[in-house]
Amino acid sequence: MVTQSLIMLLAILFVVVAFACWALNAIGLPGNWLIVAIAAIYAYFMPDQRRLDIGVWTVLGLLVLAALGEVIEFLAGALGASKAGASKRGTALALVGSLIGGIAGIFVPIPVVGQIVGPIVCASLGALAGAVLGERWKGRNLDESLNVGTAAFWGRLIGTLGKVLVGCVMLVLIIVSLVVL
């Protein structure tokens, strides 16, 4: 039989891992989907008790929220670059630049804030650089390329922030499900 202290420890570990997964959103990794996966594993393996467990409805709610986060991120990024007339090459290099920038942003040497803000801003700057490079490679002039790059920057920034906010809602749902429901 599993003791109450072990269940409490596992619930705390679950929340800590969920927060770590949520932080992965900032560097362009699928943090929200990892939250859904660990929630499903937690729901499956934890004994059904009224406290410190989550049910199928919570996991389904997390699944819907994760999908919503992806839609927000995709639409913001796609609309930003496409409104500026981005080519496929510019869009693809904006994506690559965003991923590289997000990972590089982890190493911004500002304590605490650098590890949170750095990946988001650097991913957006990477999208800008990638889009400009792609558009220049395509043969566009510098002004047109910068216009597309700026749109890619704002699209990536707004999309990432939207996805991170959806991740916050997911964390609140997990905590409420563990403690209240």
PyRosetta script that sets phi, psi and omega in degrees:
from pyrosetta import init, pose_from_sequence

init()
pose = pose_from_sequence("MVTQSLIMLLAILFVVVAFACWALNAIGLPGNWLIVAIAAIYAYFMPDQRRLDIGVWTVLGLLVLAALGEVIEFLAGALGASKAGASKRGTALALVGSLIGGIAGIFVPIPVVGQIVGPIVCASLGALAGAVLGERWKGRNLDESLNVGTAAFWGRLIGTLGKVLVGCVMLVLIIVSLVVL")
pose.set_psi(1, 137.6)
pose.set_omega(1, -178.7)
pose.set_phi(2, -83.1)
pose.set_psi(2, 129.5)
pose.set_omega(2, -178.7)
pose.set_phi(3, -77.7)
pose.set_psi(3, 158.0)
pose.set_omega(3, -179.3)
pose.set_phi(4, -62.4)
pose.set_psi(4, -36.1)
pose.set_omega(4, 180.0)
pose.set_phi(5, -66.4)
pose.set_psi(5, -37.4)
pose.set_omega(5, 178.4)
pose.set_phi(6, -67.0)
pose.set_psi(6, -40.3)
pose.set_omega(6, 177.7)
pose.set_phi(7, -62.2)
pose.set_psi(7, -42.5)
pose.set_omega(7, 178.9)
pose.set_phi(8, -63.4)
pose.set_psi(8, -42.8)
pose.set_omega(8, 178.5)
pose.set_phi(9, -62.1)
pose.set_psi(9, -43.0)
pose.set_omega(9, 178.5)
pose.set_phi(10, -65.8)
pose.set_psi(10, -36.6)
pose.set_omega(10, 177.8)
pose.set_phi(11, -65.3)
pose.set_psi(11, -42.4)
pose.set_omega(11, 178.2)
pose.set_phi(12, -64.3)
pose.set_psi(12, -43.9)
pose.set_omega(12, 178.2)
pose.set_phi(13, -61.2)
pose.set_psi(13, -40.5)
pose.set_omega(13, 177.7)
pose.set_phi(14, -59.1)
pose.set_psi(14, -46.2)
pose.set_omega(14, -179.9)
pose.set_phi(15, -65.7)
pose.set_psi(15, -41.3)
pose.set_omega(15, 179.1)
pose.set_phi(16, -63.1)
pose.set_psi(16, -43.8)
pose.set_omega(16, 178.3)
pose.set_phi(17, -65.7)
pose.set_psi(17, -37.7)
pose.set_omega(17, 177.6)
pose.set_phi(18, -62.4)
pose.set_psi(18, -41.2)
pose.set_omega(18, 177.1)
pose.set_phi(19, -64.1)
pose.set_psi(19, -40.1)
pose.set_omega(19, 178.5)
pose.set_phi(20, -63.9)
pose.set_psi(20, -41.3)
pose.set_omega(20, 177.4)
pose.set_phi(21, -63.9)
pose.set_psi(21, -41.0)
pose.set_omega(21, 178.8)
pose.set_phi(22, -59.1)
pose.set_psi(22, -39.7)
pose.set_omega(22, -179.8)
pose.set_phi(23, -64.1)
pose.set_psi(23, -25.1)
pose.set_omega(23, 179.3)
pose.set_phi(24, -66.0)
pose.set_psi(24, -21.1)
pose.set_omega(24, 177.1)
pose.set_phi(25, -58.4)
pose.set_psi(25, -34.2)
pose.set_omega(25, -175.8)
pose.set_phi(26, -63.3)
pose.set_psi(26, -28.7)
pose.set_omega(26, -179.4)
pose.set_phi(27, -102.1)
pose.set_psi(27, 13.8)
pose.set_omega(27, 174.3)
pose.set_phi(28, 87.7)
pose.set_psi(28, 10.3)
pose.set_omega(28, 177.7)
pose.set_phi(29, -92.8)
pose.set_psi(29, 160.1)
pose.set_omega(29, -173.4)
pose.set_phi(30, -79.2)
pose.set_psi(30, 63.4)
pose.set_omega(30, -177.6)
pose.set_phi(31, -60.8)
pose.set_psi(31, -41.3)
pose.set_omega(31, -179.1)
pose.set_phi(32, -63.9)
pose.set_psi(32, -37.7)
pose.set_omega(32, 178.9)
pose.set_phi(33, -69.6)
pose.set_psi(33, -33.8)
pose.set_omega(33, 175.5)
pose.set_phi(34, -66.4)
pose.set_psi(34, -35.9)
pose.set_omega(34, 175.7)
pose.set_phi(35, -61.1)
pose.set_psi(35, -44.0)
pose.set_omega(35, 178.5)
pose.set_phi(36, -61.2)
pose.set_psi(36, -43.6)
pose.set_omega(36, -178.4)
pose.set_phi(37, -63.8)
pose.set_psi(37, -46.6)
pose.set_omega(37, -178.8)
pose.set_phi(38, -70.4)
pose.set_psi(38, -30.3)
pose.set_omega(38, 176.2)
pose.set_phi(39, -66.4)
pose.set_psi(39, -40.3)
pose.set_omega(39, 178.6)
pose.set_phi(40, -65.0)
pose.set_psi(40, -41.6)
pose.set_omega(40, 177.9)
pose.set_phi(41, -64.3)
pose.set_psi(41, -45.4)
pose.set_omega(41, 179.1)
pose.set_phi(42, -60.7)
pose.set_psi(42, -46.0)
pose.set_omega(42, -179.0)
pose.set_phi(43, -63.2)
pose.set_psi(43, -36.0)
pose.set_omega(43, -178.1)
pose.set_phi(44, -71.4)
pose.set_psi(44, -43.4)
pose.set_omega(44, -172.6)
pose.set_phi(45, -91.1)
pose.set_psi(45, -19.5)
pose.set_omega(45, -178.8)
pose.set_phi(46, -80.5)
pose.set_psi(46, 142.0)
pose.set_omega(46, 177.8)
pose.set_phi(47, -67.2)
pose.set_psi(47, 148.3)
pose.set_omega(47, -179.9)
pose.set_phi(48, -74.8)
pose.set_psi(48, 106.0)
pose.set_omega(48, 173.9)
pose.set_phi(49, -129.5)
pose.set_psi(49, 161.4)
pose.set_omega(49, -178.5)
pose.set_phi(50, -70.1)
pose.set_psi(50, -26.8)
pose.set_omega(50, -179.6)
pose.set_phi(51, -114.4)
pose.set_psi(51, 149.1)
pose.set_omega(51, 174.6)
pose.set_phi(52, 63.9)
pose.set_psi(52, 26.0)
pose.set_omega(52, 170.0)
pose.set_phi(53, -129.8)
pose.set_psi(53, 161.5)
pose.set_omega(53, 175.7)
pose.set_phi(54, -126.1)
pose.set_psi(54, 151.1)
pose.set_omega(54, -176.3)
pose.set_phi(55, -107.2)
pose.set_psi(55, -176.8)
pose.set_omega(55, -179.2)
pose.set_phi(56, -61.6)
pose.set_psi(56, -38.3)
pose.set_omega(56, -178.3)
pose.set_phi(57, -64.8)
pose.set_psi(57, -35.8)
pose.set_omega(57, 177.2)
pose.set_phi(58, -66.4)
pose.set_psi(58, -44.1)
pose.set_omega(58, 179.5)
pose.set_phi(59, -63.4)
pose.set_psi(59, -41.3)
pose.set_omega(59, 177.5)
pose.set_phi(60, -65.1)
pose.set_psi(60, -38.7)
pose.set_omega(60, 175.8)
pose.set_phi(61, -62.1)
pose.set_psi(61, -41.5)
pose.set_omega(61, 177.3)
pose.set_phi(62, -64.3)
pose.set_psi(62, -38.4)
pose.set_omega(62, 178.8)
pose.set_phi(63, -62.2)
pose.set_psi(63, -45.4)
pose.set_omega(63, 178.8)
pose.set_phi(64, -63.4)
pose.set_psi(64, -43.0)
pose.set_omega(64, 179.8)
pose.set_phi(65, -65.2)
pose.set_psi(65, -40.1)
pose.set_omega(65, 178.4)
pose.set_phi(66, -62.2)
pose.set_psi(66, -41.9)
pose.set_omega(66, 177.7)
pose.set_phi(67, -63.8)
pose.set_psi(67, -40.8)
pose.set_omega(67, 177.5)
pose.set_phi(68, -61.0)
pose.set_psi(68, -42.8)
pose.set_omega(68, 177.7)
pose.set_phi(69, -59.0)
pose.set_psi(69, -40.8)
pose.set_omega(69, 178.6)
pose.set_phi(70, -66.3)
pose.set_psi(70, -41.4)
pose.set_omega(70, 178.7)
pose.set_phi(71, -62.0)
pose.set_psi(71, -44.4)
pose.set_omega(71, 179.1)
pose.set_phi(72, -61.0)
pose.set_psi(72, -47.3)
pose.set_omega(72, -178.8)
pose.set_phi(73, -63.5)
pose.set_psi(73, -44.7)
pose.set_omega(73, -178.5)
pose.set_phi(74, -64.8)
pose.set_psi(74, -48.0)
pose.set_omega(74, -177.8)
pose.set_phi(75, -64.1)
pose.set_psi(75, -41.9)
pose.set_omega(75, -179.8)
pose.set_phi(76, -63.7)
pose.set_psi(76, -44.9)
pose.set_omega(76, 179.8)
pose.set_phi(77, -67.1)
pose.set_psi(77, -44.9)
pose.set_omega(77, -177.3)
pose.set_phi(78, -68.5)
pose.set_psi(78, -43.0)
pose.set_omega(78, -179.3)
pose.set_phi(79, -67.0)
pose.set_psi(79, -38.2)
pose.set_omega(79, 179.8)
pose.set_phi(80, -60.5)
pose.set_psi(80, -51.5)
pose.set_omega(80, -176.8)
pose.set_phi(81, -73.9)
pose.set_psi(81, -39.4)
pose.set_omega(81, -176.3)
pose.set_phi(82, -69.2)
pose.set_psi(82, -33.1)
pose.set_omega(82, 177.2)
pose.set_phi(83, -63.8)
pose.set_psi(83, -28.4)
pose.set_omega(83, 179.5)
pose.set_phi(84, -88.5)
pose.set_psi(84, -1.3)
pose.set_omega(84, 177.2)
pose.set_phi(85, 83.6)
pose.set_psi(85, 35.5)
pose.set_omega(85, -178.9)
pose.set_phi(86, -66.3)
pose.set_psi(86, 143.1)
pose.set_omega(86, 174.3)
pose.set_phi(87, -84.5)
pose.set_psi(87, 169.9)
pose.set_omega(87, 177.3)
pose.set_phi(88, -62.6)
pose.set_psi(88, -38.2)
pose.set_omega(88, 179.3)
pose.set_phi(89, -64.9)
pose.set_psi(89, -44.6)
pose.set_omega(89, 178.4)
pose.set_phi(90, -63.3)
pose.set_psi(90, -40.0)
pose.set_omega(90, 178.7)
pose.set_phi(91, -65.8)
pose.set_psi(91, -44.2)
pose.set_omega(91, -179.5)
pose.set_phi(92, -64.6)
pose.set_psi(92, -43.5)
pose.set_omega(92, 179.5)
pose.set_phi(93, -71.3)
pose.set_psi(93, -27.3)
pose.set_omega(93, 173.6)
pose.set_phi(94, -64.3)
pose.set_psi(94, -39.8)
pose.set_omega(94, 177.8)
pose.set_phi(95, -64.7)
pose.set_psi(95, -46.4)
pose.set_omega(95, 178.9)
pose.set_phi(96, -63.6)
pose.set_psi(96, -46.2)
pose.set_omega(96, 178.7)
pose.set_phi(97, -61.3)
pose.set_psi(97, -35.8)
pose.set_omega(97, 178.8)
pose.set_phi(98, -64.9)
pose.set_psi(98, -44.0)
pose.set_omega(98, 179.4)
pose.set_phi(99, -65.2)
pose.set_psi(99, -44.9)
pose.set_omega(99, 178.8)
pose.set_phi(100, -63.5)
pose.set_psi(100, -44.4)
pose.set_omega(100, 179.1)
pose.set_phi(101, -63.5)
pose.set_psi(101, -39.0)
pose.set_omega(101, 179.0)
pose.set_phi(102, -63.2)
pose.set_psi(102, -42.1)
pose.set_omega(102, 178.5)
pose.set_phi(103, -69.5)
pose.set_psi(103, -42.7)
pose.set_omega(103, 178.6)
pose.set_phi(104, -63.8)
pose.set_psi(104, -31.9)
pose.set_omega(104, -178.7)
pose.set_phi(105, -64.9)
pose.set_psi(105, -19.7)
pose.set_omega(105, 177.2)
pose.set_phi(106, -61.0)
pose.set_psi(106, -29.3)
pose.set_omega(106, -173.4)
pose.set_phi(107, -95.2)
pose.set_psi(107, 15.2)
pose.set_omega(107, 176.1)
pose.set_phi(108, -63.4)
pose.set_psi(108, 124.7)
pose.set_omega(108, -169.8)
pose.set_phi(109, -82.4)
pose.set_psi(109, 38.7)
pose.set_omega(109, 175.2)
pose.set_phi(110, -105.7)
pose.set_psi(110, 119.5)
pose.set_omega(110, -176.7)
pose.set_phi(111, -56.5)
pose.set_psi(111, 140.1)
pose.set_omega(111, 178.1)
pose.set_phi(112, 59.0)
pose.set_psi(112, -63.0)
pose.set_omega(112, -177.0)
pose.set_phi(113, -63.8)
pose.set_psi(113, -36.8)
pose.set_omega(113, -178.5)
pose.set_phi(114, -59.4)
pose.set_psi(114, -39.2)
pose.set_omega(114, -178.5)
pose.set_phi(115, -76.7)
pose.set_psi(115, -15.0)
pose.set_omega(115, 178.1)
pose.set_phi(116, -97.6)
pose.set_psi(116, -52.5)
pose.set_omega(116, -176.0)
pose.set_phi(117, -80.6)
pose.set_psi(117, -36.0)
pose.set_omega(117, -176.5)
pose.set_phi(118, -51.7)
pose.set_psi(118, -52.7)
pose.set_omega(118, -179.1)
pose.set_phi(119, -62.4)
pose.set_psi(119, -36.9)
pose.set_omega(119, -178.5)
pose.set_phi(120, -68.1)
pose.set_psi(120, -48.5)
pose.set_omega(120, -179.1)
pose.set_phi(121, -68.0)
pose.set_psi(121, -42.8)
pose.set_omega(121, -179.2)
pose.set_phi(122, -67.3)
pose.set_psi(122, -33.9)
pose.set_omega(122, 175.9)
pose.set_phi(123, -64.8)
pose.set_psi(123, -39.2)
pose.set_omega(123, 178.3)
pose.set_phi(124, -67.9)
pose.set_psi(124, -41.4)
pose.set_omega(124, 176.6)
pose.set_phi(125, -65.2)
pose.set_psi(125, -36.0)
pose.set_omega(125, 176.0)
pose.set_phi(126, -64.3)
pose.set_psi(126, -37.8)
pose.set_omega(126, 176.6)
pose.set_phi(127, -64.1)
pose.set_psi(127, -41.5)
pose.set_omega(127, 177.7)
pose.set_phi(128, -61.0)
pose.set_psi(128, -50.2)
pose.set_omega(128, -178.5)
pose.set_phi(129, -62.5)
pose.set_psi(129, -43.6)
pose.set_omega(129, 179.8)
pose.set_phi(130, -64.2)
pose.set_psi(130, -41.7)
pose.set_omega(130, 179.7)
pose.set_phi(131, -65.6)
pose.set_psi(131, -43.2)
pose.set_omega(131, 179.0)
pose.set_phi(132, -62.4)
pose.set_psi(132, -45.8)
pose.set_omega(132, 179.0)
pose.set_phi(133, -60.0)
pose.set_psi(133, -45.3)
pose.set_omega(133, 179.8)
pose.set_phi(134, -63.2)
pose.set_psi(134, -41.2)
pose.set_omega(134, -179.5)
pose.set_phi(135, -71.4)
pose.set_psi(135, -37.3)
pose.set_omega(135, 176.8)
pose.set_phi(136, -65.6)
pose.set_psi(136, -41.1)
pose.set_omega(136, 178.3)
pose.set_phi(137, -63.2)
pose.set_psi(137, -34.5)
pose.set_omega(137, 178.8)
pose.set_phi(138, -71.7)
pose.set_psi(138, -17.4)
pose.set_omega(138, 176.9)
pose.set_phi(139, 109.3)
pose.set_psi(139, 7.1)
pose.set_omega(139, 179.1)
pose.set_phi(140, -78.8)
pose.set_psi(140, 156.8)
pose.set_omega(140, 178.6)
pose.set_phi(141, -75.8)
pose.set_psi(141, 171.5)
pose.set_omega(141, -174.0)
pose.set_phi(142, -64.6)
pose.set_psi(142, -39.8)
pose.set_omega(142, -179.8)
pose.set_phi(143, -62.8)
pose.set_psi(143, -45.2)
pose.set_omega(143, 178.2)
pose.set_phi(144, -63.7)
pose.set_psi(144, -41.2)
pose.set_omega(144, -179.8)
pose.set_phi(145, -63.9)
pose.set_psi(145, -41.6)
pose.set_omega(145, 178.7)
pose.set_phi(146, -67.2)
pose.set_psi(146, -35.2)
pose.set_omega(146, 177.0)
pose.set_phi(147, -62.4)
pose.set_psi(147, -46.0)
pose.set_omega(147, 177.9)
pose.set_phi(148, -65.6)
pose.set_psi(148, -41.8)
pose.set_omega(148, 179.3)
pose.set_phi(149, -61.8)
pose.set_psi(149, -41.9)
pose.set_omega(149, 178.1)
pose.set_phi(150, -63.4)
pose.set_psi(150, -41.4)
pose.set_omega(150, 177.8)
pose.set_phi(151, -64.9)
pose.set_psi(151, -39.1)
pose.set_omega(151, 177.5)
pose.set_phi(152, -65.2)
pose.set_psi(152, -38.4)
pose.set_omega(152, 177.7)
pose.set_phi(153, -59.0)
pose.set_psi(153, -53.2)
pose.set_omega(153, -176.7)
pose.set_phi(154, -68.1)
pose.set_psi(154, -37.3)
pose.set_omega(154, 177.5)
pose.set_phi(155, -62.5)
pose.set_psi(155, -44.7)
pose.set_omega(155, 179.2)
pose.set_phi(156, -65.4)
pose.set_psi(156, -43.8)
pose.set_omega(156, -179.1)
pose.set_phi(157, -61.9)
pose.set_psi(157, -49.3)
pose.set_omega(157, -179.4)
pose.set_phi(158, -65.5)
pose.set_psi(158, -41.5)
pose.set_omega(158, 179.1)
pose.set_phi(159, -63.4)
pose.set_psi(159, -44.0)
pose.set_omega(159, 179.2)
pose.set_phi(160, -65.6)
pose.set_psi(160, -43.7)
pose.set_omega(160, 178.5)
pose.set_phi(161, -62.4)
pose.set_psi(161, -38.8)
pose.set_omega(161, 176.7)
pose.set_phi(162, -63.4)
pose.set_psi(162, -42.5)
pose.set_omega(162, 179.5)
pose.set_phi(163, -66.9)
pose.set_psi(163, -39.6)
pose.set_omega(163, 177.9)
pose.set_phi(164, -64.7)
pose.set_psi(164, -40.2)
pose.set_omega(164, 177.9)
pose.set_phi(165, -65.0)
pose.set_psi(165, -39.3)
pose.set_omega(165, 176.0)
pose.set_phi(166, -63.2)
pose.set_psi(166, -38.5)
pose.set_omega(166, 175.8)
pose.set_phi(167, -60.7)
pose.set_psi(167, -37.2)
pose.set_omega(167, 176.0)
pose.set_phi(168, -61.5)
pose.set_psi(168, -43.0)
pose.set_omega(168, 178.2)
pose.set_phi(169, -62.1)
pose.set_psi(169, -38.3)
pose.set_omega(169, 178.4)
pose.set_phi(170, -63.4)
pose.set_psi(170, -42.0)
pose.set_omega(170, 178.4)
pose.set_phi(171, -63.8)
pose.set_psi(171, -41.1)
pose.set_omega(171, 177.8)
pose.set_phi(172, -63.0)
pose.set_psi(172, -42.0)
pose.set_omega(172, 178.3)
pose.set_phi(173, -60.4)
pose.set_psi(173, -41.9)
pose.set_omega(173, 178.9)
pose.set_phi(174, -63.2)
pose.set_psi(174, -48.2)
pose.set_omega(174, -177.9)
pose.set_phi(175, -63.9)
pose.set_psi(175, -43.6)
pose.set_omega(175, 178.6)
pose.set_phi(176, -63.0)
pose.set_psi(176, -41.5)
pose.set_omega(176, 179.6)
pose.set_phi(177, -64.0)
pose.set_psi(177, -38.5)
pose.set_omega(177, 179.7)
pose.set_phi(178, -69.9)
pose.set_psi(178, -40.7)
pose.set_omega(178, -170.6)
pose.set_phi(179, -94.0)
pose.set_psi(179, -40.9)
pose.set_omega(179, -170.5)
pose.set_phi(180, -100.0)
pose.set_psi(180, -50.9)
pose.set_omega(180, -171.7)
pose.set_phi(181, -76.0)
pose.dump_pdb("model.pdb")
